[in-house]
Amino acid sequence: MDIVFGTDGWRARMDESFTIENVKLVAQAIAEYIKQENLKSKGLVIGYDTRANSKVFAYTCSKVLSENNIHVYLGNRPMPTPITAFAITSLQAAGAIMITASHNPAEYNGIKFIPEYAGPATPDITNKIVSNIRQITPDDLIRENNVELTQTINPLSDYTSYLENLIDFDVLRNKKLKIVLDPMYGAGYGIANTIFEKAGCQVYAIHNHEDSSFGGSLPEPTLKNLKELKSLIKDKNAHLGLALDGDADRFGVIDSEGNYIRANQVLALLSLHLIKNRKSDGILVRSIATTHFIDAIAKAHNIEVYETPQVGFKYIAQAVLEKSVILGGEESGGLCIKGSIPEKDGILADLLLAEVTAYENKSLTALLDEMYEQYGLFIDERLDIRFPLEKKEALLNKLTKKAPKKIAGKKLTDVCTTDGVRYTLEAGDWILTRPSGTEPLVRIYIESCTKEGFEQLKAYAKSMLDKI
């Protein structure tokens, strides 16, 4: 079968191609990569989420690696992606295998390979692994070596100490915030609440146990999936409602007023917090699909913004490895900061949201209103629209070659084609169209500096696909 590493690893349905046989194949390809890079002596970390059979798949990978005489550090329980990645650095390992399909439905599973720098694998690395997959024969998977080289680990204590160096636990302990926490039955259960309690917060946790069906919902911290969290804010008189996705690398937040704060707004809030309150220096990094609210804040503080030309946290991670980065983030809910590993970390993000709330002593909505007054209004949305895969190229060609001179009365000032097609308009409004590579879907990102402009862009976005 055709195993493809997409934006963040290989994902597939467990009732279709995500099978023990194919997991063995991918594990063997990763083992070959480790040997090719002369990293065999350093060993590999293996983490897994709460999905059905994730533990079985993790043990399968462990067996394959052991048969290749590669030492394995296996999590003693479901382990968030950021903790799995952090364990690479604390153990000085060659990398990690993470068994997860992140926020996808329960019937899906996946494999992420995290290299030794503890961030998402670049296309160069995943291409080598896919090349190995294509060269492996069934005989390569039959071994007589029954050596067991697996060591069980629990990196929570070291990870917590690492977070204490990144987060002001003292200000949290002094404030004694009331937090409603929702790990969404995912790998963050029992971990996030323990860390928040150590930081002096009063925690009321929901969905804080293992459930491979995620309660019949998606383990994705969107407003649609956080209704119970939202309803509990007033009931518990809480300062914040904080959530994690299935592997705890992405965040979700409801503030004390019961308002869902979108990821783009969170990135702007935390960027300003790190610059103003933390006095952090360096640059800000965002993806091509992420809000320009960050740019307005950066400009006011004489800070550079680096835009990754493609969507995917792996591109942000590469910038973090090469530059001094205050914060790197993307609109889908992932971020890292200066001093952290270059991997998405929902637990770190949630702690930062608690920290800014403690520092400012007001709701996130009130803070955003102040920021809009100072830096200007930014309204954004992502539209996911069904669209035939076979028409993808025709759509991109039309958008590129027949770009309009004006949209909603505003002059087109730039056309960017590094990832999909982005139109930038005068006054800063923009619209980015990105067809999915694997699904019959087009994602359209829009942002405007006025409410009227936003509604006009949204209407235009919905009409763009009609005549393809």
GITA-V445323 format. One record per residue. N is the residue number from 1. RES is the residue in one letter. PSI is psi in whole degrees, 0 to 359 (none if undefined). D_LAST is the distance of its C-alpha to the last C-alpha in whole Angstrom. Layout:
N/RES/PSI/D_LAST
N/RES/PSI/D_LAST
//
This chain:
1/M/165/31
2/D/101/29
3/I/121/30
4/V/131/28
5/F/112/29
6/G/215/26
7/T/323/26
8/D/61/29
9/G/186/31
10/W/128/30
11/R/144/29
12/A/168/29
13/R/141/30
14/M/342/34
15/D/7/34
16/E/264/32
17/S/350/32
18/F/83/34
19/T/167/37
20/I/318/41
21/E/316/40
22/N/327/37
23/V/319/39
24/K/319/42
25/L/313/40
26/V/318/38
27/A/320/41
28/Q/320/43
29/A/322/40
30/I/320/41
31/A/318/45
32/E/319/44
33/Y/316/42
34/I/319/45
35/K/320/48
36/Q/328/46
37/E/7/46
38/N/41/50
39/L/8/49
40/K/324/51
41/S/345/54
42/K/341/52
43/G/169/50
44/L/144/47
45/V/144/47
46/I/125/45
47/G/163/44
48/Y/154/42
49/D/197/40
50/T/9/41
51/R/159/39
52/A/130/40
53/N/4/42
54/S/319/41
55/K/320/45
56/V/316/45
57/F/324/42
58/A/317/44
59/Y/325/47
60/T/314/46
61/C/319/44
62/S/318/48
63/K/316/49
64/V/315/47
65/L/318/48
66/S/320/52
67/E/339/52
68/N/13/51
69/N/38/54
70/I/124/51
71/H/143/53
72/V/133/51
73/Y/104/51
74/L/129/49
75/G/142/49
76/N/0/51
77/R/172/49
78/P/136/45
79/M/128/44
80/P/150/42
81/T/314/40
82/P/328/41
83/I/322/45
84/T/316/44
85/A/317/43
86/F/322/46
87/A/333/48
88/I/314/47
89/T/320/49
90/S/332/52
91/L/356/52
92/Q/45/51
93/A/172/49
94/A/350/47
95/G/197/44
96/A/151/43
97/I/127/41
98/M/120/39
99/I/106/38
100/T/152/36
101/A/22/32
102/S/245/33
103/H/7/31
104/N/164/29
105/P/162/30
106/A/334/34
107/E/354/33
108/Y/154/31
109/N/176/34
110/G/172/33
111/I/123/35
112/K/138/35
113/F/126/37
114/I/114/39
115/P/180/41
116/E/344/44
117/Y/3/43
118/A/33/42
119/G/175/38
120/P/144/35
121/A/139/35
122/T/161/33
123/P/327/31
124/D/319/33
125/I/313/36
126/T/330/33
127/N/322/32
128/K/320/36
129/I/316/36
130/V/321/33
131/S/320/35
132/N/319/38
133/I/317/37
134/R/340/36
135/Q/348/39
136/I/133/41
137/T/162/43
138/P/326/44
139/D/331/47
140/D/339/47
141/L/355/46
142/I/112/50
143/R/150/53
144/E/354/56
145/N/112/56
146/N/21/57
147/V/141/57
148/E/114/56
149/L/36/55
150/T/130/54
151/Q/127/55
152/T/136/54
153/I/156/53
154/N/93/53
155/P/12/52
156/L/317/51
157/S/313/55
158/D/321/54
159/Y/320/50
160/T/318/52
161/S/321/54
162/Y/317/51
163/L/326/49
164/E/337/53
165/N/347/52
166/L/337/49
167/I/144/49
168/D/85/52
169/F/332/54
170/D/316/57
171/V/328/55
172/L/319/53
173/R/322/57
174/N/324/58
175/K/331/55
176/K/56/56
177/L/146/52
178/K/121/51
179/I/130/48
180/V/125/46
181/L/134/44
182/D/97/42
183/P/4/41
184/M/38/39
185/Y/12/41
186/G/194/40
187/A/345/42
188/G/358/43
189/Y/140/45
190/G/350/49
191/I/306/48
192/A/316/47
193/N/324/49
194/T/318/52
195/I/316/51
196/F/322/50
197/E/322/54
198/K/330/55
199/A/6/54
200/G/10/56
201/C/150/53
202/Q/114/54
203/V/130/51
204/Y/112/50
205/A/139/48
206/I/156/45
207/H/39/44
208/N/45/46
209/H/170/47
210/E/129/45
211/D/110/43
212/S/344/40
213/S/359/38
214/F/39/38
215/G/19/39
216/G/9/36
217/S/180/34
218/L/137/32
219/P/55/34
220/E/121/31
221/P/62/33
222/T/166/31
223/L/318/32
224/K/325/31
225/N/2/33
226/L/29/36
227/K/320/37
228/E/318/41
229/L/314/41
230/K/319/40
231/S/336/43
232/L/346/45
233/I/309/45
234/K/318/47
235/D/321/49
236/K/1/51
237/N/46/51
238/A/152/49
239/H/328/48
240/L/150/45
241/G/122/42
242/L/141/41
243/A/164/39
244/L/155/38
245/D/189/35
246/G/325/36
247/D/13/37
248/A/27/38
249/D/353/36
250/R/157/34
251/F/164/36
252/G/149/35
253/V/137/38
254/I/130/39
255/D/182/41
256/S/341/45
257/E/1/43
258/G/14/41
259/N/134/38
260/Y/126/35
261/I/116/35
262/R/157/31
263/A/318/31
264/N/321/30
265/Q/321/33
266/V/316/35
267/L/320/35
268/A/314/36
269/L/313/39
270/L/327/40
271/S/312/39
272/L/319/42
273/H/314/44
274/L/324/45
275/I/312/45
276/K/309/47
277/N/323/49
278/R/343/49
279/K/34/49
280/S/141/47
281/D/162/46
282/G/213/44
283/I/168/40
284/L/142/37
285/V/132/34
286/R/161/31
287/S/168/27
288/I/336/24
289/A/8/23
290/T/154/26
291/T/144/28
292/H/4/29
293/F/321/32
294/I/320/34
295/D/321/34
296/A/319/35
297/I/315/38
298/A/316/39
299/K/319/39
300/A/336/42
301/H/16/43
302/N/46/43
303/I/140/41
304/E/145/38
305/V/129/35
306/Y/123/33
307/E/120/30
308/T/136/29
309/P/350/26
310/Q/155/24
311/V/144/24
312/G/131/27
313/F/340/31
314/K/329/32
315/Y/325/31
316/I/318/33
317/A/319/36
318/Q/321/36
319/A/320/36
320/V/323/39
321/L/335/41
322/E/340/41
323/K/169/41
324/S/106/43
325/V/123/41
326/I/309/42
327/L/138/39
328/G/130/36
329/G/164/33
330/E/155/29
331/E/343/27
332/S/1/27
333/G/31/31
334/G/144/33
335/L/160/36
336/C/166/39
337/I/173/41
338/K/131/44
339/G/345/47
340/S/168/44
341/I/155/43
342/P/53/39
343/E/149/38
344/K/138/36
345/D/103/39
346/G/328/39
347/I/315/42
348/L/315/43
349/A/316/40
350/D/320/42
351/L/321/45
352/L/323/44
353/L/323/43
354/A/320/46
355/E/314/48
356/V/325/46
357/T/318/47
358/A/320/50
359/Y/313/51
360/E/338/49
361/N/40/51
362/K/168/48
363/S/157/45
364/L/326/42
365/T/316/40
366/A/320/43
367/L/317/43
368/L/319/39
369/D/319/40
370/E/321/42
371/M/321/40
372/Y/323/37
373/E/324/40
374/Q/320/41
375/Y/353/38
376/G/159/36
377/L/140/33
378/F/118/30
379/I/126/28
380/D/159/25
381/E/152/23
382/R/128/20
383/L/128/18
384/D/114/17
385/I/130/13
386/R/136/13
387/F/135/10
388/P/135/10
389/L/323/12
390/E/347/11
391/K/6/7
392/K/311/9
393/E/321/10
394/A/321/7
395/L/311/6
396/L/320/10
397/N/316/10
398/K/315/8
399/L/327/10
400/T/311/13
401/K/338/13
402/K/45/12
403/A/137/14
404/P/154/15
405/K/332/19
406/K/150/19
407/I/124/18
408/A/37/20
409/G/0/23
410/K/136/23
411/K/137/23
412/L/124/21
413/T/343/24
414/D/145/22
415/V/119/19
416/C/131/20
417/T/25/18
418/T/334/21
419/D/98/19
420/G/209/16
421/V/123/15
422/R/127/17
423/Y/127/18
424/T/133/22
425/L/163/23
426/E/152/26
427/A/2/29
428/G/354/27
429/D/151/24
430/W/160/21
431/I/126/18
432/L/128/17
433/T/122/14
434/R/106/15
435/P/143/13
436/S/145/16
437/G/344/17
438/T/345/19
439/E/154/17
440/P/73/14
441/L/142/14
442/V/131/12
443/R/127/15
444/I/119/15
445/Y/131/19
446/I/147/20
447/E/136/23
448/S/156/25
449/C/3/29
450/T/155/29
451/K/319/28
452/E/314/27
453/G/323/25
454/F/313/24
455/E/322/23
456/Q/318/21
457/L/321/19
458/K/316/18
459/A/318/17
460/Y/317/14
461/A/318/13
462/K/336/13
463/S/347/10
464/M/328/8
465/L/355/6
466/D/321/6
467/K/23/4
468/I/none/0
//
